[in-house]
Amino acid sequence: MSTTIHILGTGTPTPTADRHGSAFALDIDGEVVMIDCGPGATGKLVKAGLWPTKIDTLFLTHHHFDHNVDLPCFLLVRWDQAAGRANDLRVIGPAPTSEFVQRLIGPDGAFAWDLTARINAAPSQHVYTNRGGVLPREWPTVLTTDIEAGYAHDGGNWSMRAFPAEHVQPYLTSLAYRFETRSGVVVFTGDTQPCDSIREAARGADVLLCMAWDNDDAMRACGEDTGQTGVQGAAHIAADSGVKKLILVHTGPAICKPDTKPKALESAQSIFSGEVVFAEELMAVSL
């Protein structure tokens, strides 16, 4: 029994040389589940040794671009490389998850021209059969589910429950996800401000991956504290919820500099007595 968290994306909408938007993969006893699909997520999956065709379930926390913009790349790469031999992919998240996927790879979607060419052009058919595919090549099948808070998913060796996250409602619905595995409990807050539903989601978790945009004082001073959690807020959530390990993710450029990161980490440790980790991209954490 083993569960490993692969941290693929740790940043915000502001790109830096080392950090891009949110993306994670959860390896549960050899089954890999993906959470969010921010910029460059597909390439970072490969860097982490996780081939896209081996991922059958993807959960989206919400539909800001720094959490979903690499979805077309992931969908197309997975379909192309599978050569018709992968399981159907399930993409699960708050509305408009189903409409979003259709607008990308549906018959009238943004990538319909690409798909039509790869299905019908002779060179593409040769590539497909050389990879082990059998003609005729089929249009990609993606099973989508629009969910709300309270949704529960049974993965056999693991389960997931969705909790409300307070972010930019009513414009987007945001969710947090609690995964219970045979080796421990992992919680992804997605984007949220500190709230009772997030504390409930995190209750007793082995690992909490929590948004930590900036220092709380700086966020309040510039009006960016509403709908978002800062470093100290993340530490308070972890302390209130009895979490064992807090991993700071979705960290903004201001606190990721060599001279500011140690101070941010120290401030979290002054509030939360458990282990605090400042996430780095391609970091792997085992339960």
C-alpha positions in Angstrom: 0.0 0.0 0.0 1.4 3.3 -1.0 0.3 6.8 -1.9 2.6 9.4 -3.6 1.7 13.0 -4.3 3.4 14.4 -7.4 3.4 18.2 -7.3 3.4 19.3 -10.9 2.4 22.9 -10.7 2.8 25.2 -7.7 2.4 28.7 -9.0 -0.3 31.2 -9.9 -1.6 32.9 -13.0 1.7 34.9 -13.0 4.3 32.6 -14.7 7.9 32.5 -13.3 10.9 30.5 -14.4 10.2 27.8 -11.8 6.5 27.9 -11.2 3.3 27.7 -13.2 -0.4 27.1 -12.3 -1.8 24.2 -10.4 -1.5 20.6 -11.3 -1.1 17.5 -9.2 -1.0 13.7 -9.6 -1.9 11.2 -6.9 -0.4 7.7 -7.3 -2.6 5.4 -5.2 -1.3 1.8 -5.2 -0.2 2.3 -8.8 -3.4 4.0 -10.0 -2.7 7.6 -11.0 -5.4 10.2 -10.5 -4.8 13.8 -11.7 -6.0 17.0 -9.9 -6.1 20.2 -12.0 -4.3 20.7 -15.3 -2.6 24.1 -15.3 0.0 25.4 -17.7 2.5 22.7 -18.8 0.9 20.0 -16.8 1.2 17.3 -19.5 5.0 17.9 -20.0 5.6 17.8 -16.3 3.7 14.6 -16.0 6.2 13.1 -18.4 9.1 14.6 -16.4 7.7 13.0 -13.3 7.7 9.6 -15.1 3.9 9.5 -15.4 2.7 8.7 -18.9 -0.6 10.4 -19.8 -2.2 7.2 -21.2 -2.0 5.7 -17.7 -4.2 8.4 -16.1 -7.9 7.5 -16.3 -9.4 10.1 -14.0 -8.9 13.8 -13.8 -10.6 16.1 -11.2 -10.8 19.9 -11.8 -11.3 22.1 -8.8 -12.6 25.1 -10.8 -12.3 26.7 -14.2 -9.7 29.5 -13.8 -7.1 29.1 -16.6 -4.2 28.5 -14.2 -6.0 25.3 -13.3 -7.3 24.0 -16.6 -5.5 25.6 -19.5 -3.4 22.5 -20.3 -6.5 20.3 -20.6 -6.6 20.3 -24.4 -3.0 19.3 -24.5 -3.6 16.5 -22.1 -6.7 15.2 -23.8 -5.1 15.2 -27.3 -1.7 13.8 -26.2 -3.5 11.0 -24.3 -5.8 10.1 -27.2 -2.9 10.3 -29.8 -0.4 8.2 -27.8 -2.9 5.6 -26.7 -3.6 4.4 -30.3 -7.0 3.3 -29.2 -5.8 1.1 -26.4 -6.3 3.2 -23.3 -9.3 3.2 -21.0 -11.9 5.9 -21.5 -10.9 9.0 -19.6 -13.1 10.5 -16.9 -13.0 14.2 -16.3 -14.9 15.3 -13.2 -15.4 18.8 -11.9 -17.9 21.6 -11.3 -19.9 23.0 -14.2 -19.1 23.8 -16.9 -16.7 20.8 -17.1 -18.8 18.9 -19.6 -19.4 21.9 -21.8 -15.7 22.9 -21.6 -14.5 19.4 -22.8 -17.1 19.5 -25.7 -15.9 22.9 -26.8 -12.4 21.5 -27.0 -12.8 18.0 -28.6 -16.5 17.7 -29.5 -17.5 17.5 -33.2 -17.7 21.3 -33.4 -14.9 21.9 -30.9 -11.8 24.0 -31.2 -9.7 20.9 -32.1 -12.1 19.2 -34.4 -10.0 20.1 -37.4 -6.9 18.5 -35.9 -8.8 15.4 -34.9 -10.4 15.0 -38.3 -7.0 15.2 -40.0 -5.4 12.7 -37.7 -8.3 10.3 -38.1 -8.4 10.5 -41.9 -5.0 11.5 -43.4 -3.0 8.6 -44.7 0.3 9.6 -42.9 -1.5 9.9 -39.6 -3.2 6.5 -40.1 0.2 5.0 -40.7 1.5 6.5 -37.4 -1.6 5.2 -35.7 -1.2 1.6 -36.9 2.6 1.6 -36.3 1.7 2.4 -32.7 -0.5 -0.7 -32.6 -3.8 0.9 -33.4 -6.5 -0.8 -35.6 -8.3 1.2 -38.2 -10.7 2.9 -38.4 -9.5 5.4 -35.9 -12.2 6.6 -33.5 -12.9 10.0 -32.2 -11.8 10.5 -28.6 -14.3 9.4 -25.9 -14.2 11.4 -22.7 -16.7 10.7 -19.9 -17.5 14.0 -18.2 -19.4 14.6 -15.0 -20.4 18.0 -13.6 -20.4 17.8 -9.8 -21.3 19.9 -6.8 -20.1 19.9 -3.2 -21.0 16.7 -1.4 -20.2 14.5 -4.4 -18.5 11.3 -3.4 -16.5 9.1 -5.7 -15.6 5.5 -5.1 -12.3 4.5 -6.8 -12.1 1.0 -5.3 -8.8 1.4 -3.4 -9.6 5.0 -2.7 -12.5 7.4 -2.3 -13.0 11.2 -2.9 -15.4 13.7 -1.4 -15.9 17.2 -2.7 -16.3 20.1 -0.4 -17.3 23.8 -1.1 -14.4 26.2 -1.5 -15.1 30.0 -1.2 -13.3 31.7 -4.1 -15.1 33.7 -6.8 -18.7 32.7 -6.5 -21.1 33.2 -8.2 -19.0 33.5 -11.3 -17.3 30.1 -10.8 -18.0 27.2 -8.5 -14.9 26.0 -6.7 -14.4 22.7 -4.9 -11.9 21.2 -2.5 -11.2 17.4 -2.7 -10.5 15.0 0.2 -9.0 11.7 -0.9 -9.0 8.8 1.5 -6.6 5.9 0.6 -5.4 2.8 2.5 -2.2 4.6 3.4 -3.6 8.0 4.4 -5.8 11.1 3.7 -4.8 13.8 1.3 -6.7 17.1 0.8 -6.4 19.6 -2.0 -8.0 22.9 -1.2 -8.0 24.3 -4.7 -8.5 28.1 -4.6 -10.3 29.3 -1.5 -10.4 31.7 1.4 -10.2 30.1 4.9 -13.7 28.8 5.8 -15.4 26.2 7.8 -16.0 23.8 4.9 -12.2 23.7 4.2 -11.5 23.1 7.8 -14.0 20.2 7.7 -12.4 18.8 4.5 -9.0 18.9 6.1 -10.0 17.4 9.4 -7.4 14.9 10.6 -5.7 14.7 7.1 -2.2 13.3 6.8 -1.4 15.9 4.1 -3.1 19.2 3.3 -2.1 20.9 0.1 -3.3 24.5 0.7 -3.3 27.6 -1.4 -0.8 30.2 0.0 -0.9 33.2 -2.3 1.2 35.6 -0.2 1.6 36.8 3.4 -1.8 37.6 4.9 -0.9 41.2 5.8 0.3 42.0 2.3 -2.9 40.4 0.9 -5.1 42.5 3.1 -3.2 45.7 2.3 -3.8 45.4 -1.4 -7.3 43.9 -1.2 -6.4 40.4 -2.4 -7.4 38.6 0.7 -11.1 37.9 -0.3 -11.5 34.5 -1.8 -7.9 33.5 -1.3 -5.7 32.0 1.5 -2.4 33.4 2.5 0.5 31.6 4.2 -0.6 32.3 7.7 -4.2 31.5 6.8 -3.1 28.1 5.5 -1.2 27.4 8.7 -4.3 28.3 10.8 -6.4 25.9 8.7 -3.9 23.1 9.3 -3.7 23.8 13.0 -7.5 24.1 13.4 -8.0 20.8 11.5 -5.4 18.7 13.2 -3.4 18.1 10.0 -0.1 16.2 10.2 1.7 17.9 7.2 1.0 21.2 5.4 2.2 21.7 1.9 2.1 25.3 0.7 1.0 25.5 -3.0 -0.3 28.1 -5.3 2.4 30.4 -4.0 2.8 33.8 -5.6 6.0 35.4 -6.9 6.3 37.7 -3.9 6.9 34.9 -1.4 8.9 32.6 -3.7 12.1 34.7 -3.8 15.3 33.4 -2.0 15.0 36.1 0.6 11.2 35.8 1.2 10.6 32.1 1.1 12.4 31.3 4.4 10.4 34.0 6.1 7.1 32.7 4.8 8.0 29.2 5.9 9.0 30.4 9.3 5.7 32.4 9.8 3.7 29.2 9.0 5.8 27.2 11.4 5.1 29.7 14.2 1.4 28.9 13.8 1.3 25.2 12.9 3.3 22.8 15.0 3.2 20.0 12.3 5.5 19.7 9.3 5.4 22.5 6.8 6.7 22.1 3.3 7.1 24.9 0.7 6.2 23.1 -2.5 8.5 22.9 -5.4 7.5 21.7 -8.9 8.2 18.0 -9.6 8.4 17.3 -5.8 7.1 13.9 -4.8 5.7 13.3 -1.3 4.9 9.8 -0.1 2.5 8.9 2.7 
